[in-house]
């Protein structure tokens, strides 16, 4: 394996790791928002935050049209 191939592989591995960390971060944030809703918070602001976070998560999972909604 050449140096360039190793660098490309390292960059691909790092990009995959970053995507995984972003996914976990957004999932945890969404879990917290769901917990707030189940605890009784029915505010419009919370509903908007849940909607935006769900759309962001869906875009990360391969449905980018969700960000346009």
C-alpha positions as CSV (number, residue, x, y, z in Angstrom):
1,X,0.0,0.0,0.0
2,X,1.4,3.4,-1.0
3,X,1.6,6.4,1.2
4,X,-1.2,8.1,-0.7
5,X,-3.5,5.0,-0.4
6,X,-2.8,4.9,3.4
7,X,-3.7,8.6,3.6
8,X,-6.9,8.1,1.6
9,X,-7.9,5.2,3.8
10,X,-7.1,7.1,7.0
11,X,-9.2,10.1,5.8
12,X,-12.1,7.8,4.9
13,X,-11.9,6.1,8.3
14,X,-11.8,9.4,10.1
15,X,-14.8,10.7,8.0
16,X,-16.8,7.6,9.0
17,X,-15.9,8.1,12.6
18,X,-17.0,11.8,12.5
19,X,-20.3,10.8,11.0
20,X,-20.9,8.3,13.7
21,X,-20.1,10.7,16.4
22,X,-22.5,13.3,14.9
23,X,-25.2,10.7,14.6
24,X,-24.8,9.7,18.2
25,X,-24.8,13.4,19.4
26,X,-28.0,14.2,17.5
27,X,-29.7,11.0,18.6
28,X,-28.9,11.8,22.3
29,X,-30.2,15.4,21.8
30,X,-33.4,14.0,20.3
31,X,-33.8,11.5,23.2
32,X,-33.5,14.5,25.6
33,X,-36.2,16.4,23.7
34,X,-38.5,13.4,23.7
35,X,-37.9,13.1,27.5
36,X,-38.9,16.7,27.9
37,X,-42.1,16.1,25.9
38,X,-43.0,13.0,27.9
39,X,-42.4,14.9,31.1
40,X,-45.2,17.3,30.1
41,X,-43.6,20.1,28.1
42,X,-46.0,20.7,25.2
43,X,-44.6,24.0,24.1
44,X,-44.5,25.0,20.4
45,X,-40.8,25.7,20.8
46,X,-40.1,22.2,21.9
47,X,-42.2,20.7,19.0
48,X,-40.2,22.9,16.6
49,X,-36.9,21.7,18.0
50,X,-38.0,18.1,17.8
51,X,-39.1,18.6,14.2
52,X,-35.8,20.2,13.2
53,X,-33.7,17.6,15.0
54,X,-35.7,14.7,13.4
55,X,-35.2,16.3,10.0
56,X,-31.5,16.7,10.5
57,X,-31.2,13.1,11.6
58,X,-33.1,11.9,8.6
59,X,-30.9,13.9,6.3
60,X,-27.8,12.3,7.9
61,X,-29.4,8.9,7.2
62,X,-29.6,9.6,3.5
63,X,-32.8,11.6,3.0
64,X,-31.5,15.2,2.3
65,X,-34.9,16.4,1.0
66,X,-36.0,16.5,4.7
67,X,-33.9,19.6,5.2
68,X,-35.8,21.5,2.6
69,X,-39.1,20.9,4.4
